[in-house]
Every structure is written in C-alpha cells, then in structure tokens.
Amino acid sequence: MEIKAERKGKVVRVLINNPNPVIKFNFKADQSEMIPSDIEVTKDTTSHSINVLLPLNTKTHVLGLGEKAFELDRRRTRVTMWNTDSYGYTWYSDPLYVSIPFFILVDSSIKGYFFNSPSKLVFDMGLERYDKIIVKIPEESVEFFVFEGDSVQEVIEHYVELTGKPFELPEWALGYQISRYSYYPQETVEEVVRRHLEEDIPLSAIYLDIDYMEKYRLFTWDKAKFPSPKELIEKLHSLGVKVVTIVDPCVRLDQNYHVFKDGLGNYVENEDGTIYADILWPGLSVFPDFLNSKTREWWRNLVEKWVKENNIDGIWLDMNEPSPLNKKPFNPRAIHRLDDNSQVYHESVHNLYSLFQAMATKPSVDFVLSRAGYSGIQRYAAIWTGDNTTSWSDLTLQLALTLGLSISGVPYVGCDLGGFIGRTTDYLLLYRYFQIALFFPIFRNHKDKGGSDQEIYSIPDYWKEKIKRVIKMRYQFLPYLNALARESSKTGHPIIRPLAYHYFRDENAFKINDQYMVGEYLLYAPQINKEGKRLIYLPEGKWLNWWTDEEYEGKNWIESDHDFPLFLRYNSVVPYGNGLITLNVYGNSGKIELGDGTQILHENGNVKISPGVNKSKFEVMRRPNKG
C-alpha cells in the first residue's frame, strides 16, 4: 500500500493508495508529514478493504460518530455508517438515518478523526480487539484527517473548518413548530393554526406532509384539498406563521408529468444505461442523480420556482437516505454519473446522496430540514432524528441522539416531540418530551397518521397549561438561543453540548447522557422519569440555580424536584426575555454576541453594549439577585 501524509497547522491528511474522493473538502497542505506513529494500516486481502487501527487504552474516551443510539461515550461499541430508514428504532438500533464518520478521542491528548468515505464504514471501538479501535473501509483507497487540539471545542472547530460552517439559521426556525402526517384540507390547516393562536400557544411554523401533493407528485398541489394554496400561505403569514413543505427525492415515472419529462438525463441509472426505478409514495419512481452538478442545477431551479411561486418558507427533505418503500434497499449497483463523466456504484457513495440533495436545495430557501446526512450537512440543513416511538425509553434516547449529532459538527438538531409513532395517552410523558427539548435547536411536534391528536390545544387542560408553560419559557430564552445559533454559524460550536464538551478532564462528565450544556453558560438537567425528581451532577466551578439564586460549588451531586433544573455558570451573560431583554450576569466576566450582532461585554461588574444600539431594549440583572 502507498501511504502519504501532509499537514496544515494542526490538521494532518493521510492518503492511502492515492484516493480520488467523490466529495472533496478544501485542504491545502503546507508541508509533508510522517505518518502518525500510533496509526496502523492493514489490508484485508479477502475483501480488498482497508483497516485503520488506533490505540484504545483504559483511559480513552470516544465522542462523536453522529446519530448513534448508544451512550455518548462510544467505547465498546461497533457501529456502521449507512444511511437507513429506521422506522421505530430503539436504543442500540444501528445504523440510523445520518452517517457522520468523525469521532474524537480524549485521553492524555485530544484528537479527532474524519474518514472521508461515503461507503459502508464500520467503526469498532474496542470490541474485536480490547485495546484497539478498528475502522473498516470497504474501498481500495481512502483519505482521512487527524485533527489535533487542546480541547474538544478546538477539534470540532478544525473539523468544521474543513467540512463547512453551518448555515445561518433563521430566527423563526428556533420557535415552536407543528407537523402531522398529514394536515389537510386547506381549511383544516388554517383552523389548526388559528386554534393554537386562540389558545395562546406560540407558533412559528406549520409543516405540510406528502398529502398536499397531487398523487404524491413533487412540486404539485392536490387542488381538491388545497384549491388556493397561495391564499392559504398568505393568511398564515399574516398570522405570523411560516410554511414548510415536504419534498422527497422521488419523481413519479409518468410521461404525462412535466417534472419527469424535464428531468430526463438527470436520473440514477441501471448498469445497462436504463433509468433505475423503484417504489416510493407516487408508485414507480425515478431518483435524481444529485451527485452530478447538472442535476443539482436542474433541481435547484425546480425548488426555486416552487418557493417563489408559493411563497414557501422552508423545505423538508424526507426519505433521502435514499429509501424505497417496504424496507427494500436502494440498488447498490445503481450507477451515478459524476461531473468528469466517470461512473460510480451507489454502494460506494450511498451516504452522500442526502448531502448533495440538500446542497441543491438550500440556495433557493432560507431553511432546510433533512432526515439523512453526511459530513458537511451542517452547511445546508438542520437534522431531526426521524421516526421515533413514544416511550419512556425513547425520551432518554432522544437526548443521546441530539447530543451525539451536536458534538459531531451538526448543531441544528431536534426530534419529533411526543414521538412520531404511537398514541398519546400518557400526558406526563408528552410533557417530559417538551421538557427535555426545552433548548433543542429544532422544537417540532410531529405525529404519524396512526397516532392520536397531540396538538397542545387538544389535550386535557391540566397538561395543556403545563406544556404551554414550556413553550412560552422557550420563547423567553430565544435571545440566548439565537445568539448561540449565530455562534454556530461562525464557529461550528454546538448549541446543546454534552458535559464532556467543556469538562473533558472530568471522568464523571463522560458517563452523563441526560444533562446538557446550553452554550457555555447554562447547564440543564431535564426531568426524565415519572417521579419528577433526579440526581444532578455539577462540574467544577461555581453554579447558580436559575430559579432560586442558590449557589453551589462544583464537582458536586445534588437532587432536584424542580420541573426545569437549570443552572447558571460562574462568569456568564445570558439574555432572556420576549420584548425587553434582561441580561443575566453572574460572576466577574462574560461576553456574548446576540443574533443581530449586538455585542454584550461583562467585565468586573460593568456591562457594555455595542455603540449605536438602543440601550433601552435591555436591562441588567446581576445574579445572585440580592433583592
């Protein structure tokens, strides 16, 4: 095997057998490099695959790998990267919808590893060999990157610098969103929105699932259900509510359908040159070959026309693993034609399909939500965790999934609140979903056709009022969340963070899967059981109970029965409020840049706000509040 390495700053690229990756990330080395001594490369002569081995000692912790239904420390796991329609997944289901072949090793040093291969990689974290990590790549060549850093945050910064900064999330996308498979007809959509607003339930967006289409044909309206969609969307906008429409990657094979005819020459093919077709919602369908720039331009024009003609605010990409129906896999020997006229089998590029679809979609719209993704998806789309099932077990799983994605360079994440699958009969559980997701970047209530109604206005008054309180509380924290989204778009820093992100020298932090940091200033420990009482770990430093102003020394365990156990970190600035913004300052320093670019600086008890900004919009609250 031919192995070379090259370096730029704290990033090393390792090239095995002169790879020519389908997706190329911008990396310009400034010097050659010796192969890192702790990396071993072997070749499996039977399968013609490459194995990369790294040491795993007793103190090594493994973070990252994206959307994996495991504890946040990935030691003693074996996971596969293969975007999969995982309807009804549970703990330890693998693989799921998103493949992020990037992980971080924390021991005496901190290093990240990104294997740029969209094929079926396997990551064995100390199962096959107790003292080794083994990455199995079913290709004859590959490139991978090693990121060095003094912190987890620095490693993620290097990774995002390579794979792309997150897009700028519109502020409305941080609000409360509702969805259903499916809301229709047109009058019902408007009624659902009005009922939320009449019940004083804040609402930022409503999603339209596949039943808005004519026979599930992309970029069409079912005129029986939606006779005047533009009028509907205009009404919803007048109510302050955005509209997001679903778009799947399947074009009905129908010579009377204009999209199909216009797209000829842009579809994935069989080995014999015929168009590859399979079954999805419209019936027999063909699939745009998003790996080709000509196809992406054709798709971009379709999306742009759809968005402009209907004044659509966002696009929701589903089934883009890609996934035919009935659990049937996409043909691994289907052919993609690349820009240089070369051809590749689908099995070699499967995990890239959704990334290139999002790449083709995002230029025409401010917001994209995708079910599937690959490294770099953060540039184009937010991610939700797919078709989860209502259960107490799923409650904690959603914490692990969203935090796992967050620490893997995907900052805009969320889940289907209440669970997509299943009937909502346990309203305490529904309440708990809203509690855990109080600070999730994407905050969306979505339900399957077979599920009961879980619009908040439709549940018993007692629980309706409790969940309304959660939603309204979230809106109070929107100035902080919006500031964190701005930070993410500039740096790649996640909005919600496992404790180990900041406290990577604290062994306790790696074993805690049900608490998270919100930015660097807040620690949240949501209630996750029926009893409503829990044990909370506070890492080193000084902490303030957000609600009572009680102070705690860190590296300490406490119990709480508060509905929203929330703690302010020493030396912080947290903006809060819907209207007048209260700047909560604690300690002697802190700084934050708000969503509109306003700079807030706290130094030695003095709070400075950017020159030229209307200071009357703010008030300062020094914590603890001495009354």
C-alpha positions as CSV (number, residue, x, y, z in Angstrom):
1,M,0.0,0.0,0.0
2,E,1.1,3.5,-0.7
3,I,0.6,5.8,2.3
4,K,1.4,9.5,2.5
5,A,0.6,12.2,5.0
6,E,0.6,16.0,4.8
7,R,0.0,18.7,7.3
8,K,-1.5,22.2,7.6
9,G,-1.3,23.6,11.1
10,K,-3.0,21.1,13.5
11,V,-4.6,19.1,10.7
12,V,-3.0,16.1,9.1
13,R,-4.4,14.4,6.0
14,V,-3.5,10.8,5.4
15,L,-3.8,9.4,1.9
16,I,-3.9,5.7,1.3
17,N,-3.4,4.4,-2.3
18,N,-3.9,7.8,-4.0
19,P,-7.6,8.3,-3.3
20,N,-9.9,10.4,-5.5
21,P,-12.9,11.0,-3.2
22,V,-16.2,11.9,-4.7
23,I,-16.7,14.8,-2.3
24,K,-13.6,16.9,-2.0
25,F,-13.0,19.2,1.0
26,N,-10.7,22.2,0.6
27,F,-7.4,21.3,2.2
28,K,-4.1,22.8,1.1
29,A,-1.2,21.3,2.9
30,D,1.9,23.4,3.6
31,Q,4.2,20.5,4.4
32,S,4.6,16.8,4.1
33,E,4.4,14.8,7.3
34,M,5.4,11.4,8.7
35,I,2.5,9.0,9.2
36,P,1.4,9.4,12.9
37,S,3.2,6.7,14.8
38,D,0.1,5.5,16.6
39,I,-1.8,4.7,13.3
40,E,-1.6,1.2,11.8
41,V,-2.9,0.5,8.4
42,T,-3.6,-3.1,7.1
43,K,-5.3,-4.5,4.1
44,D,-7.9,-7.3,4.1
45,T,-6.9,-9.4,1.1
46,T,-10.1,-11.3,1.0
47,S,-12.5,-8.3,0.9
48,H,-10.0,-5.8,-0.6
49,S,-10.8,-3.4,2.2
50,I,-8.6,-1.2,4.3
51,N,-8.4,-1.4,8.1
52,V,-7.1,1.6,10.1
53,L,-6.2,0.8,13.7
54,L,-5.8,3.2,16.6
55,P,-4.8,2.6,20.2
56,L,-7.6,2.4,22.8
57,N,-6.2,2.5,26.3
58,T,-8.2,2.2,29.6
59,K,-8.5,6.0,29.9
60,T,-9.5,6.8,26.3
61,H,-13.0,8.2,25.8
62,V,-14.7,8.3,22.4
63,L,-17.1,11.1,21.4
64,G,-18.9,11.8,18.1
65,L,-19.9,9.4,15.3
66,G,-23.1,11.4,14.8
67,E,-26.6,9.9,15.1
68,K,-25.9,6.7,17.1
69,A,-28.4,5.1,19.5
70,F,-25.7,4.5,22.1
71,E,-24.4,6.2,25.2
72,L,-22.4,9.4,24.4
73,D,-19.0,7.7,25.2
74,R,-18.8,5.3,22.3
75,R,-16.3,2.9,23.9
76,R,-17.2,-0.8,23.5
77,T,-19.5,-0.2,20.5
78,R,-19.5,-1.3,16.9
79,V,-21.4,0.9,14.5
80,T,-22.0,1.1,10.8
81,M,-22.2,4.2,8.6
82,W,-25.1,3.5,6.2
83,N,-28.0,5.9,6.0
84,T,-31.1,3.8,6.7
85,D,-34.8,4.3,7.0
86,S,-35.0,3.2,10.6
87,Y,-38.7,3.4,11.3
88,G,-39.5,2.7,15.0
89,Y,-35.8,2.4,16.1
90,T,-34.9,1.9,19.7
91,W,-31.8,2.0,21.9
92,Y,-28.9,0.3,20.1
93,S,-30.6,0.2,16.7
94,D,-27.9,0.7,14.1
95,P,-27.5,2.2,11.6
96,L,-29.9,5.1,11.6
97,Y,-30.5,7.9,9.1
98,V,-27.4,10.0,9.3
99,S,-23.7,9.0,8.8
100,I,-21.0,11.2,10.3
101,P,-17.7,9.3,10.1
102,F,-16.0,11.6,12.6
103,F,-15.0,10.9,16.2
104,I,-12.9,12.4,18.9
105,L,-10.5,10.5,21.2
106,V,-9.9,12.1,24.6
107,D,-7.1,10.7,26.8
108,S,-3.8,12.5,27.7
109,S,-4.2,14.2,24.3
110,I,-7.3,15.2,22.3
111,K,-7.5,14.2,18.6
112,G,-10.3,14.0,16.1
113,Y,-10.5,11.6,13.1
114,F,-12.6,12.0,10.0
115,F,-12.8,9.3,7.3
116,N,-14.0,10.8,4.1
117,S,-15.7,7.8,2.6
118,P,-19.5,7.7,2.0
119,S,-19.4,3.9,1.7
120,K,-20.4,1.3,4.3
121,L,-17.8,2.0,7.0
122,V,-17.6,0.0,10.3
123,F,-16.2,1.6,13.4
124,D,-15.2,-1.0,16.1
125,M,-14.4,0.8,19.3
126,G,-12.7,-1.9,21.3
127,L,-15.0,-5.0,20.7
128,E,-13.0,-7.0,18.2
129,R,-9.7,-6.1,20.0
130,Y,-9.9,-4.8,23.5
131,D,-7.1,-2.3,23.1
132,K,-7.8,-1.1,19.5
133,I,-10.1,1.0,17.5
134,I,-10.6,-0.5,14.1
135,V,-12.1,1.4,11.2
136,K,-13.0,-0.8,8.3
137,I,-13.3,0.8,4.9
138,P,-14.6,-1.3,2.0
139,E,-12.6,0.5,-0.6
140,E,-9.1,0.2,-2.0
141,S,-8.2,3.8,-1.3
142,V,-9.3,6.4,1.2
143,E,-8.3,9.8,2.7
144,F,-8.8,10.6,6.4
145,F,-7.9,13.6,8.5
146,V,-6.5,13.9,12.0
147,F,-7.3,17.0,14.0
148,E,-5.2,18.0,17.0
149,G,-6.4,20.3,19.7
150,D,-6.1,21.4,23.3
151,S,-9.9,20.9,23.8
152,V,-12.9,19.1,22.3
153,Q,-14.1,22.5,21.1
154,E,-10.9,23.2,19.2
155,V,-11.0,19.8,17.5
156,I,-14.6,20.5,16.3
157,E,-13.5,23.9,15.0
158,H,-10.9,22.2,12.9
159,Y,-13.4,19.6,11.6
160,V,-16.0,22.3,10.7
161,E,-13.3,24.5,9.1
162,L,-12.7,21.6,6.8
163,T,-16.3,20.3,6.1
164,G,-18.1,23.7,6.2
165,K,-19.6,26.2,8.6
166,P,-23.2,25.8,9.5
167,F,-25.7,27.9,7.5
168,E,-27.3,30.9,9.3
169,L,-30.4,29.6,11.0
170,P,-33.4,32.0,10.6
171,E,-34.7,33.1,14.0
172,W,-38.2,31.7,13.3
173,A,-36.8,28.2,13.0
174,L,-36.0,28.3,16.7
175,G,-39.7,28.8,17.6
176,Y,-42.4,26.2,18.2
177,Q,-43.2,24.2,15.0
178,I,-46.0,21.8,14.3
179,S,-46.4,19.0,11.9
180,R,-48.6,16.0,11.1
181,Y,-48.7,13.2,8.6
182,S,-50.8,15.0,7.3
183,Y,-52.7,18.2,7.8
184,Y,-55.4,18.8,5.1
185,P,-57.6,20.1,3.6
186,Q,-56.7,23.8,3.3
187,E,-59.4,24.9,5.8
188,T,-58.2,22.5,8.4
189,V,-54.6,23.8,8.1
190,E,-55.8,27.3,8.8
191,E,-58.0,26.1,11.6
192,V,-55.1,24.2,13.3
193,V,-53.0,27.3,13.3
194,R,-55.8,29.6,14.5
195,R,-56.7,27.2,17.3
196,H,-53.1,27.4,18.6
197,L,-53.1,31.1,18.5
198,E,-56.5,31.4,20.1
199,E,-55.3,29.2,22.9
200,D,-52.3,31.5,23.4
201,I,-49.9,28.8,22.2
202,P,-46.9,30.5,20.4
203,L,-46.4,29.1,17.0
204,S,-43.7,29.8,14.4
205,A,-44.3,27.3,11.6
206,I,-46.5,24.6,10.3
207,Y,-45.3,21.7,8.0
208,L,-47.3,20.2,5.2
209,D,-46.6,16.4,4.7
210,I,-47.0,14.5,1.4
211,D,-50.8,14.6,1.2
212,Y,-50.7,18.2,0.0
213,M,-49.4,16.9,-3.4
214,E,-51.4,15.6,-6.3
215,K,-50.9,11.9,-6.2
216,Y,-47.6,12.5,-4.4
217,R,-46.1,14.2,-7.4
218,L,-43.3,16.6,-6.4
219,F,-44.0,20.3,-6.8
220,T,-47.7,20.0,-7.2
221,W,-50.8,20.8,-5.2
222,D,-53.8,18.5,-4.8
223,K,-56.5,21.0,-5.9
224,A,-59.3,19.1,-4.1
225,K,-57.5,19.5,-0.8
226,F,-55.7,22.8,-1.5
227,P,-57.8,24.8,-4.0
228,S,-55.9,28.1,-3.3
229,P,-52.6,27.4,-1.6
230,K,-51.2,30.8,-2.2
231,E,-54.2,32.4,-0.4
232,L,-53.7,29.9,2.5
233,I,-50.0,30.7,2.8
234,E,-50.7,34.4,2.7
235,K,-53.2,34.0,5.5
236,L,-50.7,32.0,7.6
237,H,-48.1,34.6,7.0
238,S,-50.5,37.3,8.2
239,L,-50.8,35.3,11.4
240,G,-47.0,35.3,11.8
241,V,-46.7,31.6,10.9
242,K,-44.2,30.2,8.3
243,V,-44.9,27.3,6.0
244,V,-42.6,24.3,5.3
245,T,-43.4,21.8,2.6
246,I,-42.1,18.2,2.4
247,V,-40.1,17.2,-0.7
248,D,-39.0,13.6,-1.3
249,P,-36.2,12.5,-3.7
250,C,-38.6,10.5,-5.9
251,V,-40.0,11.6,-9.3
252,R,-43.1,9.7,-10.5
253,L,-42.3,7.7,-13.6
254,D,-45.0,9.2,-15.8
255,Q,-44.6,10.6,-19.3
256,N,-47.5,13.0,-18.7
257,Y,-45.8,14.5,-15.6
258,H,-43.8,17.6,-16.6
259,V,-41.1,17.2,-13.9
260,F,-40.3,13.7,-15.0
261,K,-40.1,14.7,-18.7
262,D,-38.0,17.8,-18.0
263,G,-35.6,15.7,-15.8
264,L,-34.7,13.1,-18.4
265,G,-30.9,12.7,-18.4
266,N,-30.7,13.6,-14.7
267,Y,-31.7,10.3,-13.1
268,V,-29.8,7.5,-11.4
269,E,-29.3,4.6,-13.9
270,N,-29.0,0.9,-14.0
271,E,-25.8,-0.8,-15.2
272,D,-27.3,-1.2,-18.7
273,G,-28.0,2.5,-19.1
274,T,-31.7,2.4,-18.4
275,I,-33.3,4.5,-15.7
276,Y,-33.3,3.0,-12.3
277,A,-36.8,2.9,-10.9
278,D,-38.3,1.7,-7.6
279,I,-41.4,2.1,-5.4
280,L,-42.0,5.2,-3.3
281,W,-45.0,7.3,-2.5
282,P,-46.0,8.1,-6.1
283,G,-45.7,4.5,-7.1
284,L,-42.9,3.6,-9.6
285,S,-40.4,6.4,-9.3
286,V,-37.1,7.6,-10.5
287,F,-34.4,9.3,-8.5
288,P,-32.4,12.5,-9.4
289,D,-28.7,11.9,-9.5
290,F,-27.7,14.6,-7.1
291,L,-24.0,13.7,-7.4
292,N,-24.0,15.4,-10.8
293,S,-23.8,19.2,-10.8
294,K,-26.1,19.4,-13.9
295,T,-28.8,17.5,-11.9
296,R,-28.3,19.7,-8.9
297,E,-28.8,22.8,-11.0
298,W,-32.0,21.4,-12.5
299,W,-33.3,20.6,-9.0
300,R,-32.3,24.0,-7.7
301,N,-34.4,25.6,-10.4
302,L,-37.4,23.4,-9.5
303,V,-37.1,24.3,-5.8
304,E,-36.6,28.0,-6.6
305,K,-39.7,28.1,-8.8
306,W,-41.8,26.2,-6.1
307,V,-40.6,28.5,-3.3
308,K,-41.1,31.7,-5.2
309,E,-44.5,30.9,-6.8
310,N,-46.0,29.8,-3.4
311,N,-44.0,32.0,-1.0
312,I,-42.8,28.9,0.8
313,D,-40.5,29.5,3.8
314,G,-38.7,26.1,4.2
315,I,-38.2,22.7,2.6
316,W,-38.4,19.4,4.5
317,L,-36.3,16.6,2.9
318,D,-37.5,13.1,3.8
319,M,-36.8,9.6,2.6
320,N,-33.4,10.8,1.3
321,E,-31.2,8.1,2.7
322,P,-32.4,7.2,-0.1
323,S,-35.1,4.7,0.9
324,P,-37.6,3.0,-1.3
325,L,-40.7,1.7,0.5
326,N,-41.1,-1.7,2.2
327,K,-37.6,-1.7,3.7
328,K,-36.3,-2.5,0.3
329,P,-32.7,-1.2,-0.1
330,F,-31.7,1.1,-2.9
331,N,-30.0,-0.9,-5.6
332,P,-26.3,-1.0,-4.6
333,R,-25.3,-1.4,-8.2
334,A,-27.2,1.5,-9.5
335,I,-25.0,4.0,-11.4
336,H,-24.2,7.6,-10.6
337,R,-22.5,9.7,-13.3
338,L,-20.1,12.3,-12.0
339,D,-19.1,15.6,-13.5
340,D,-15.9,14.2,-15.0
341,N,-18.1,11.6,-16.9
342,S,-16.8,8.8,-14.6
343,Q,-19.3,6.4,-13.1
344,V,-19.6,5.0,-9.6
345,Y,-21.8,2.4,-8.0
346,H,-24.3,3.6,-5.5
347,E,-22.9,1.3,-2.8
348,S,-19.7,3.4,-2.9
349,V,-21.5,6.8,-2.4
350,H,-24.7,5.9,-0.7
351,N,-24.2,8.2,2.3
352,L,-23.6,11.2,0.1
353,Y,-27.0,11.2,-1.6
354,S,-28.8,13.3,1.0
355,L,-25.9,15.8,1.3
356,F,-26.0,16.6,-2.4
357,Q,-29.7,16.9,-2.3
358,A,-29.5,19.4,0.5
359,M,-26.7,21.2,-1.4
360,A,-29.0,21.5,-4.4
361,T,-32.0,22.7,-2.3
362,K,-30.5,25.2,0.1
363,P,-29.7,28.0,-2.3
364,S,-33.4,28.5,-3.0
365,V,-34.7,28.7,0.5
366,D,-33.7,30.0,4.0
367,F,-34.4,26.8,5.9
368,V,-34.0,23.1,5.1
369,L,-34.7,20.2,7.4
370,S,-33.3,16.9,6.4
371,R,-33.7,13.3,7.7
372,A,-30.4,12.0,6.3
373,G,-27.0,13.4,6.0
374,Y,-23.2,13.1,5.8
375,S,-20.3,15.2,7.0
376,G,-20.9,18.7,5.7
377,I,-24.7,18.5,6.0
378,Q,-24.4,21.4,8.6
379,R,-23.7,23.7,5.7
380,Y,-27.2,23.2,4.2
381,A,-29.7,21.7,6.6
382,A,-30.9,21.0,10.1
383,I,-31.4,17.4,11.1
384,W,-34.2,15.7,13.0
385,T,-33.9,12.2,14.4
386,G,-36.5,10.5,12.3
387,D,-39.3,8.2,13.2
388,N,-39.1,7.7,16.9
389,T,-41.7,5.8,19.0
390,T,-43.5,7.3,22.0
391,S,-42.0,5.7,25.1
392,W,-40.1,6.5,28.3
393,S,-37.0,4.7,26.9
394,D,-37.2,6.9,23.8
395,L,-37.2,10.0,26.0
396,T,-33.6,9.4,27.1
397,L,-32.6,8.1,23.6
398,Q,-33.5,11.5,22.1
399,L,-31.1,13.2,24.5
400,A,-28.3,10.9,23.4
401,L,-29.1,11.2,19.7
402,T,-29.3,15.0,19.6
403,L,-26.2,15.4,21.7
404,G,-24.3,12.9,19.7
405,L,-25.1,14.8,16.5
406,S,-24.3,18.1,18.2
407,I,-20.8,17.1,19.2
408,S,-20.2,15.7,15.6
409,G,-20.4,19.1,13.9
410,V,-24.2,19.1,13.4
411,P,-25.5,21.9,15.6
412,Y,-29.1,22.4,14.4
413,V,-30.9,19.3,15.7
414,G,-34.2,18.1,17.1
415,C,-36.6,15.2,17.5
416,D,-40.3,14.6,17.0
417,L,-41.7,15.8,20.3
418,G,-44.1,13.3,21.8
419,G,-42.8,10.6,19.5
420,F,-43.8,10.1,15.8
421,I,-45.1,6.6,16.3
422,G,-47.7,5.6,18.9
423,R,-50.8,7.0,20.5
424,T,-50.5,9.8,23.1
425,T,-52.3,8.6,26.2
426,D,-49.6,9.3,28.8
427,Y,-49.7,13.1,29.0
428,L,-46.9,13.1,31.6
429,L,-44.7,11.5,29.0
430,L,-45.7,14.1,26.4
431,Y,-44.9,16.8,28.9
432,R,-41.5,15.2,29.5
433,Y,-40.7,15.3,25.8
434,F,-41.3,19.1,25.8
435,Q,-39.2,19.4,29.0
436,I,-36.1,17.6,27.6
437,A,-36.3,19.6,24.4
438,L,-36.7,23.0,26.0
439,F,-33.4,24.1,24.4
440,F,-33.2,21.7,21.4
441,P,-32.4,23.9,18.4
442,I,-35.3,22.4,16.4
443,F,-38.5,22.3,18.5
444,R,-41.2,20.5,16.5
445,N,-44.3,18.5,17.4
446,H,-44.8,15.8,14.7
447,K,-47.1,12.7,14.6
448,D,-47.8,9.7,12.3
449,K,-51.2,9.0,10.7
450,G,-51.8,6.2,13.2
451,G,-51.2,8.4,16.2
452,S,-53.7,10.3,18.2
453,D,-54.0,14.0,18.1
454,Q,-51.3,15.7,20.2
455,E,-51.8,19.3,19.2
456,I,-51.5,21.1,22.5
457,Y,-55.0,22.6,22.4
458,S,-56.5,19.1,22.1
459,I,-55.1,17.6,25.3
460,P,-56.6,17.9,28.9
461,D,-56.4,21.4,30.4
462,Y,-54.0,20.5,33.1
463,W,-51.4,19.2,30.7
464,K,-52.1,21.8,28.1
465,E,-51.2,24.6,30.6
466,K,-48.1,22.8,31.7
467,I,-46.8,22.4,28.1
468,K,-47.8,25.9,27.2
469,R,-45.6,27.0,30.0
470,V,-42.7,25.1,28.4
471,I,-43.3,26.7,25.0
472,K,-43.6,30.2,26.5
473,M,-40.4,29.6,28.6
474,R,-38.6,28.7,25.4
475,Y,-39.6,32.0,23.8
476,Q,-38.1,33.8,26.8
477,F,-34.8,32.1,26.1
478,L,-34.9,32.8,22.3
479,P,-32.5,35.7,22.6
480,Y,-29.9,33.3,24.0
481,L,-30.7,30.5,21.6
482,N,-30.5,33.0,18.7
483,A,-27.1,34.2,19.9
484,L,-25.9,30.6,20.1
485,A,-27.1,29.9,16.5
486,R,-25.1,32.9,15.3
487,E,-22.1,31.5,17.2
488,S,-22.7,28.1,15.5
489,S,-22.7,29.6,12.0
490,K,-19.4,31.3,12.7
491,T,-17.5,28.6,14.5
492,G,-19.4,25.3,14.3
493,H,-19.8,25.3,18.1
494,P,-22.9,23.2,19.0
495,I,-25.9,24.9,20.7
496,I,-26.5,22.0,23.1
497,R,-23.4,20.2,24.4
498,P,-22.6,17.1,26.4
499,L,-20.9,17.9,29.6
500,A,-17.7,16.3,28.3
501,Y,-17.6,19.0,25.6
502,H,-16.4,21.6,28.2
503,Y,-15.4,19.2,31.1
504,F,-13.3,16.7,29.2
505,R,-10.9,16.3,32.2
506,D,-13.8,15.2,34.4
507,E,-14.4,11.5,34.3
508,N,-17.9,11.9,35.5
509,A,-18.8,14.0,32.5
510,F,-18.4,11.1,30.1
511,K,-21.0,9.0,31.9
512,I,-23.7,11.6,31.9
513,N,-26.1,11.2,29.0
514,D,-29.2,13.1,30.4
515,Q,-27.9,16.6,31.1
516,Y,-26.5,19.1,28.7
517,M,-24.9,22.5,28.5
518,V,-26.8,25.2,26.5
519,G,-23.9,27.2,25.1
520,E,-21.2,27.7,27.6
521,Y,-23.3,29.4,30.3
522,L,-26.3,27.2,31.1
523,L,-26.5,23.6,32.4
524,Y,-29.9,21.9,32.1
525,A,-30.8,18.6,33.7
526,P,-34.3,17.8,32.5
527,Q,-36.7,15.6,34.4
528,I,-36.8,12.2,32.7
529,N,-38.8,9.9,35.0
530,K,-42.3,9.6,36.3
531,E,-41.4,10.7,39.8
532,G,-40.1,14.2,38.7
533,K,-37.0,14.0,41.0
534,R,-33.5,13.4,39.9
535,L,-29.8,13.5,40.7
536,I,-27.8,16.2,39.0
537,Y,-24.0,16.5,38.6
538,L,-22.5,20.0,38.7
539,P,-19.0,20.0,37.2
540,E,-16.1,22.1,38.6
541,G,-16.6,25.8,39.2
542,K,-19.4,27.8,40.7
543,W,-23.1,27.4,39.8
544,L,-26.3,29.4,40.4
545,N,-29.8,27.9,40.5
546,W,-31.6,29.9,37.8
547,W,-34.9,30.0,39.7
548,T,-33.8,30.4,43.4
549,D,-30.4,32.1,43.1
550,E,-28.9,29.4,45.4
551,E,-25.2,29.0,44.8
552,Y,-23.3,25.7,44.6
553,E,-19.7,24.7,44.4
554,G,-19.0,22.3,41.5
555,K,-17.8,18.7,41.4
556,N,-20.9,18.0,43.4
557,W,-24.1,16.0,43.2
558,I,-27.4,17.5,44.2
559,E,-31.1,16.4,44.0
560,S,-33.8,18.4,42.4
561,D,-37.6,18.0,42.0
562,H,-38.0,21.3,40.1
563,D,-39.7,20.9,36.7
564,F,-36.8,22.6,35.0
565,P,-33.5,22.2,36.8
566,L,-31.4,24.9,35.3
567,F,-28.0,26.4,36.5
568,L,-26.0,29.4,35.5
569,R,-22.3,29.0,35.2
570,Y,-20.0,31.5,37.0
571,N,-18.7,34.3,34.7
572,S,-21.6,34.4,32.3
573,V,-24.0,36.6,30.4
574,V,-27.4,35.2,29.4
575,P,-30.0,37.3,27.6
576,Y,-33.6,36.5,28.5
577,G,-37.0,37.9,27.6
578,N,-39.5,38.4,24.9
579,G,-39.5,42.1,24.3
580,L,-37.4,43.8,27.0
581,I,-34.2,41.7,27.2
582,T,-32.8,41.0,30.6
583,L,-29.1,40.5,30.7
584,N,-28.4,38.0,33.5
585,V,-24.8,38.5,34.6
586,Y,-23.1,36.2,37.1
587,G,-19.5,36.5,38.3
588,N,-16.9,39.0,37.1
589,S,-16.8,38.5,33.3
590,G,-18.6,37.1,30.3
591,K,-19.5,38.1,26.7
592,I,-22.0,37.2,24.1
593,E,-22.9,38.3,20.6
594,L,-26.7,38.5,20.0
595,G,-28.4,37.3,16.9
596,D,-28.4,40.8,15.4
597,G,-24.7,41.2,16.0
598,T,-25.0,43.3,19.2
599,Q,-22.0,42.7,21.4
600,I,-22.5,42.4,25.2
601,L,-19.4,42.5,27.4
602,H,-19.4,42.0,31.1
603,E,-16.2,43.0,33.0
604,N,-15.8,43.5,36.7
605,G,-19.4,44.3,37.3
606,N,-19.7,46.7,34.3
607,V,-21.9,45.7,31.3
608,K,-21.0,47.3,27.9
609,I,-23.3,47.1,24.9
610,S,-22.3,47.8,21.3
611,P,-22.1,51.5,20.4
612,G,-25.2,52.7,18.5
613,V,-27.5,50.1,19.9
614,N,-30.7,51.3,21.6
615,K,-29.8,50.6,25.3
616,S,-33.5,50.9,26.4
617,K,-34.1,47.4,24.9
618,F,-32.0,46.0,27.7
619,E,-31.9,45.8,31.5
620,V,-29.2,44.2,33.6
621,M,-29.9,41.7,36.3
622,R,-26.9,40.9,38.5
623,R,-27.0,37.4,39.9
624,P,-27.5,36.3,42.6
625,N,-30.2,38.9,42.9
626,K,-29.8,40.5,46.3
627,G,-33.3,41.9,46.1
